[in-house]
Amino acid sequence: MSTADTKSSPPGSSPVMTLVVVLLGVLVVPMSISGAAVALPDIGKDLDTSGAPLMWVVNVYNLLFAAVTLVAGSLSDLFGRRRVFVIGGGLFALGSLVSALAPHILLLDLSRAVAGVGAAGVLASSGAILATTFDGAARTRAFAAMGTVVGIGIAFGPTLSGWLVGSLGWRASFLFYVVVLVFVLLGSVRIAESRAGERPRVDVPGVVTFVLGLALVMVGLVQGPESGWGNPLIVVALLLGVALLVAFALVERRSDHPVLDLTLIRNRRYTAWCVSTLITSIGFVGTLTFLPTYFQGASDASATSAGVTMLLMTVPVLIAPQVGGWLLTRGFPPRVLMTLALLLIAAGSAWLTVLKPGIGAGTLFGPLVVIGIGMGISFGITDGQAMSQVEPERAGMAAGFLNTIRGGAEALVLAIFGSLLVSLIQSRVGSAHLAKEISSGNLPDGPEHAVLADHFTSAWHIALWWVAGVCALGAVLVFAMLAGSSAPRAEGSAPQPEQSPEAENQHV
């Protein structure tokens, strides 16, 4: 049987229509992360919760997103990219609807888990749909547009959520995602279906060991700072998770139909782009998620005001992806462009240590814009460059693994960044409970407010220096990994050019 992709196009389908529907679905994935973060203080007050149960509103979405994305990408190759896109969109809409109606934090966390599974299906299949719909320079522009839409979601997630929370309450922010996803599901009937020509049976052992292993490891790492690293449940979760991931690697090496073909990872250039997205996540997701809480807690800003301030960092993400794509199509080396993006994020994070209670937008303008430009360049080029390294029949798998790295990094960064802030604040105030309240933006009124805000600020400064250092080292690593040629492909598969502008077969 041929391994070439098979396609079926419904009446009225076109590359432009496909791009519009896919980008609308992609829009709400990052928006649901950044928007939920702004709503956390109001959710905590309304549902009378704080600490880990409250942070799981964001963490569980990222955790399930990371654990399921690889599987969703591989299944889309087997059963159809449009089919997985539709199923993912349906689950995302259902989870968001239940989130809006949840009367208790436990139900809210569970519904966010369902939304995370759906988001994994949407994003993994989106990259595969674009990779199999467009070629050459058109693919570069399509993925740059995807990066721009991710930027829109990140940019307007905090602002829109802040406005909805301030005007209609936090539940309205989740209902917004439901409305968008309804339009996505209606438009998906115009997307052409595609799948790999060869359809072996599903790698059930690989799916089970990967999802459970990654989920257990991430639960242990996220919950460890809250429950204590010596807690038997945390120890068991980490050990069992690592054992399952080792078993997954062994299963995949012996499987003739792996959910993750390990030869994909041996392609150094593809792996380098996966590392790039990991470092980018470290550089921006903690700041994106927790900085609005700092504004609300240390500076007594409203949710709306905090969301508007974040536009300084997120608006550049709307422009930079297109600039990055434009530079690539004109021969600018992707290796240099990605290294520059990471160095910008590092520099902006170090510059952001000017942070202090009551700080104005003028002082924040420089560091936040620099971080935003670095983020935007990375978003605009990473997916397209990574997907150009793999064969079309493995597009879903490659997109799934890339977004697994991205989602896993974001979930772990949120857990580590939040735990680091709590630990640093606790070392200054001497109370774990008070430290959690401060990190959640709930600083008590009165004379001690200013002192606690200073402790909050000091913790942020230390965390930002760590982020800056990791991104600077990551830039050096990525620059080295992208040197030379990529690893050999599987026999019989021809490499695709790195987005040559002359190879334009489709037009966006």
N, C-alpha and C positions, 0 to 999 in steps of 0.2 A: 504493500500500500504506500502511496506517496506520502511524504512528510510535509508537502506544501500545504499552506493554509487553504481552507475551503471557506467560501463566502456566499451569503445569500442576501440580496438587497430588497427591502420592501419598497412598494411604490412610493415615490416622492422622496426617497432617501438621497442625500448628497453629502459630499465632504463638509460643506459649510454648515448644513443642518446638524450633522454629527458633531461638529466642533462646538456649536452653540449649546446643544443639549448636554454634552459631556462637561463643558466648562461650567454650566449652571450647577451640575451635580457636584463638581469639584469645589465650587464656591463655598458650600456650607460645611465641608469637612474641617478646614482650619477655623472657620468662623465659630464653629461649635466649641472649639478649644478656648480661643481667646475671649469669646463672648461669655462663656460659662464662668471664666475666672473673675470677670468684673462683677458677676451676680453673686459670688460667694458670700460676701458680708451680709447681704440681704437674705440669702437662703439660710445662713446660720442663725440670724435673728428670728426669722419666721418659723423655722423648724426646730429651734432651740438646740443647736448643735455646733460643735467647733472641733478643731484638731483633725485627726485622721478621718473620721466619718465624713466631715465636710470636704476635706481635700480629695476624697475618693470620687466626688462628683466629677472632678477633672481627671484624676489618675486612672479610674477604672475605664473611662472612655479610651484613653491612650493605651492602656494595657491590652484591652481586647482588640483594639485597632492593630497593635503591633503583632499580637499572637496570631491573628486570623489573616492578615494581609497576604503573607506568602502562600497560604493554602488557597485563598480566594483567587490569587493570580494564576496558580497552577490549574485550578478547577476551571477557570475561564478559558484556558487553552483547550481543555478537554470537552467542556460542555457548552461553550459559547460565551464570548465576552459580553455581548448584549444581555444575555440571560443573567449572568452574575451581576451585571450593572443594575438590572431591574430588581433582582432579589435584594441586593444590598440597599438600594434606595428605599424599598419597602420596609425593611427592618429599621433603617435609619429613621424613617418617618414615624413608624410605630413607637420606637424608643423615645423619640422626642415628644410625641403626643402624651405618652404616659408620664414622662418627666414633667410636663407642664401641669399635670393633674395630681402629681404625687403628694399625699398628705403626710408622709414620713420620710426621713432621710434614707432609710433602708430601701424603700421602693424607688426613691429617686436614684440611688446608686445602682440598683439592678436595672432600671430602665436605661440609664446611661451606658451600662454594659452592652445592652442590646443595640443601642445607637452606635457604639464603637464597632461592633461586629458588622453592622450595615455600612458604616463609613469605610471599613476595610474593603468590602466588596465594591463599593463605588470607586474608590481611588485606585485600587489594583487593576480593575477592568478598564478604567479610564485611560491609564497609560498604555495598556495593550491595544485599546481601540484606536487611539491616535497613532501608535506605532505601525499598525497594520492598515491604516487609512491613508496616511501621507508618506511621501518619500522626499529625500533630498532637502533642499532649502525650504520646501513647504513644511516638512516635518520640523525643521528648526523653528519656523515661525509658529507652528501649532504648539510646540512645547514651550516656547517663549510666552505665548498667550496663556497657556496653562499656568506658568509661573506667575504671570500678571494676575490671574484670577485668584491664585493662592494668596498673592499679596493683597488683593481686594478683601478676601475673607479675613486675613489677619488684620488689615488696616481698619476695616469697618466693623469687625467683630466687637472689639471693646467699645467703640463709639455707639454703634447701634444698640448693643446690649445695655450700655449705660443709659441711653435715652429711653429704651423700653422699660428698664428697671425703674428709672426715676419717674416715668409717666404712668405706666400701666402695671408695674410689678414684675418680679423676676420670672414669673410663669409665662409672661408674654414673649420673653426672649426665646423660649423653647418652641412656642407655637409658630414663631416666624420660620423656623427650619421646616416645620411640617408643611407650611404653605409653599415654600420654594420646592420642596421635594415632590409635592403633588404635580407641579408643572414639569419637573424632570421626568417623572414616570409617564405622564401623558406624551411628552415629546420623544421618549425612548422608542416608540413604535416606528419612528423614522430612521433609526440607526440600523445599518446593515449588520447582520450576524456574521461572525467569523470564529473559526476554531482551527486548531491544528488538524492537518489531514489525517494523521494517525491518532487513534483514540484508544490507548490501552486502558486497562482497568485502573480505578482509583487506588493510589498508594495509601490504603487505610492505616497500616502500621506507622508510616511516615507522618501522616496527618495527626494521628493521636499522640505520638511521642513528641512531636514538635509543639503542638498547641498546649498540651498539658505541661511539658517541660518548661517552655518559655513563660507560661502563665505563672507557674509555681515560683520560678526564680524571681520574676518581677514582683509578685506578691510579697515574697520574703524581703526583697530589697526596699520596697515601698513601705511595708508595715514594720520592718525591723526597728527603725528609730523610734517608733511609737510604742511598740510592745517590748522592746529590749532585745538585743542580739542574742542573748542567752535563753530567750523564751523557747521551750521545746518545740512549739508549733512553727516558729520561724526557722529553727535549725532543720527540722524535718522538711519543711517546704523547700529550703535552699538545697539540701542534699539530694532530695528526691528529684527536684527540678534539674539539677546538673546531671544526675544519673540518666534521666529521660532524654536530655539533649545529647549525651554521649551515645545512648541507644539509637537516637535518631540518625546520628552520623553513620553508625554502623549499618543501620537498615538501608540508608540511602546508597551506601557503597555497594550493597549487594542487590539492590532493586533494579529491575529492567524497566521500571516505570516510576522513577523517583519524583516526589513532590518538589525536591530541589536537586537538580543535577549538579553535583559537586564540581564538575568541570567548569561550570559557570564562574565559580569563585576563583579558579586558577587563572582566569583572564585578568591580568594585572590591571589593565585600564578600567575594566568594568568595576573591579573591586576598589580601585582608587576613587571612582565616583561615588561608590557606596560609602567609603570613608569620608569623603567630602561632605555628604549630606549628614553624616553622624556628627562631624565637627560643627557644621552650621547649626544643627539642633542644639548642641551644647552652648553655642554662642548666643542664641536668641530666645529660646523658649522659656528659660527661667525669668529673664528680664520681661518678656512679653506678658507672662502670666502673673508674676508677683509685683511688678512695679505699680500697677493701678492700686493694689492693696496698700502699698506704701503711701501713695498719695492720699488715699482715704484715711489711713490711720495716723501718719505722722504730720500731715498737713491739713487734716480735716476737710479734704476735698470731697465733693459729692461724686456719686458714681458717674454722672454725666460729665462732670469736669475732668475726672480721671480718664475717662474714655477719650475725650477730646485731646487731652495732653498727649496721649499715646499716638495720636496722628503724626506727631513729629517723627516717630520711628517707623510708623507703618505706611504712611503715604509714599515715601521713596520706593517701597516695595511694589508700588503700582507702575512705576516708570522704569526702574532699573532692569527688570527682566527683558523688556523689549530692547533696551540699549545693549544688554549682553548678547541677545540673539542677533542684533544688527552687527555687532562687532565680529561675531563668529562667522557670519556669512560673507564678511569682507576680509577674512583671513587672519583675524587676530587669534593668537594661539590660545586654545581653551585652557591649557596648563597654566599659563601666566594669568589669565582672567580669573580662574578659580583661586589661585594663590592670593591674588589681590583682594578678592572678596573676603577671604578668611582673615587677612591682615587688617582690613577695614573693620571687621567685627571686633577683632582684638583691640585695635586702637580706640574704637568707640567705647568699648566696655571699660578700658582703663580711664578714658576721659570722663566717663559717667560717675567716677568717684567724687566729682564735685557735688554729688547729691547731698541735700540737707533739707530739714523741715522748712516748709514755706518757700522752697526754691521756685523761681519764676521760669516761664517758658523760654525767655531769652537765654538764660544760662543752660537750659536743657537742649536748646536747639542743635548745637554742634554735635554733641555725642550721640543723641538719638538719631539724627539724620545720617551720620556716618554708619552707625549700626544698620540702619534701614537700607542704605545703599548696598552694603555688603550682603545683607540678606537677600535683597532683590536680585543681585547679579547671580548669586548661587541658585536661587529658585528658577531663574530663567534659563540656565544652561545645564544643570545637573542631570535632570531626567532625560533630556534629549541626547546628551553625550553618552550617558550610560546605556540607553536603549540602542544607540548606534553601534554598540559593540557586540550585539547578540543577533542571532538568526530570528526571522519573523515567527517561526513555529514555537520559539521559547519566549516570545514577548511577554506573555502573561506571567510566566515564572520569574522572568527578570524584573518586571515591574513590581511584582509581589515582593520579591526579596529586597529590592531597593526601598520600598515603602515600609517593609518590616523593620529594616535598619533605622529608617527615619522615625517611625512610630515608637519603636522600642527605645531609641535614644531620647525622644521627647518625654516618654513616661518616666524613664529613669532619671533624667535631668530634673523633672518636676519633683520627684521624690527626694533626690539628693539635695537640690537647691533649697527646697522647703525645710528639710531636716537640718541642713547647715545653718539656715537662718535661725531656727528654733534653738539649736545647740549654742550658737554664738550669743543669742539674746539671753538664754538661760544662764550662761556663764557670768553674765553681768547682773541679772536681777535675782538669781538664786532660786527661782520658782519655775518648775516645768509648766504648771498650769498658766501662770502669767505670761511666760514666754510664748506659749501657743496662742493665747489671746492677742498678744502684740503682733505676732507674725500674721494673724488673720485680719489685722487692721482694727482690732477692738481695743484701743488704748483708753484707759479710764480717764475721765475728766478730772480737773483739779490741778493743784500745784505740781504733782508728780508727772503730769503729762509731758512736759518739756524734757524732763530727764529720761523718761522711757522712750520718747521719740529719738533722742540722741543715741541711746543704746541700739535702737532699731536701725538707725543710720550707720553706725559703726559696723554692725553685722553685714549690712549691704555692701559697704566698702570692701570688706575682706572677701566676700563672695564674688564681687566684680573683678578683683585682682586675680582670683583663681580662674575665672572664665577667660580673662584676657590672656593669661599664660597658656591655657590649654589651646586656645585658638591660634596663638602664635606658633606653638609647637606643631599643631595640626597643619598649618600652612606649609611648614618645612617638609613634613611627612608627605603631604599630597603632591607637592612639587617634585619630590624624589620619585614617588610611585608612578607619576605620569611621564617620566622620562623614558625614552626608547620606545619600542614597539610593544603591542599587546601580546598576550600569550596566544599560542596557536589555537585555532578553532577545531571543533570536531571535524573529522574527515568528511569531505563532501560538502561542507558548508562554506559559503563564500562570505568574507567580511564585507560589511557595508562601509562606505566612506563616512568620514566624520563630518556629516552635514555639508557636503560640497554644494555650493550655490548653483553649480551647473546641472546638478542631478535633479532637476525639478520636474516631477511627473504629475504632481497634483498642485492645485492652487488654492490657497486659503482666501 
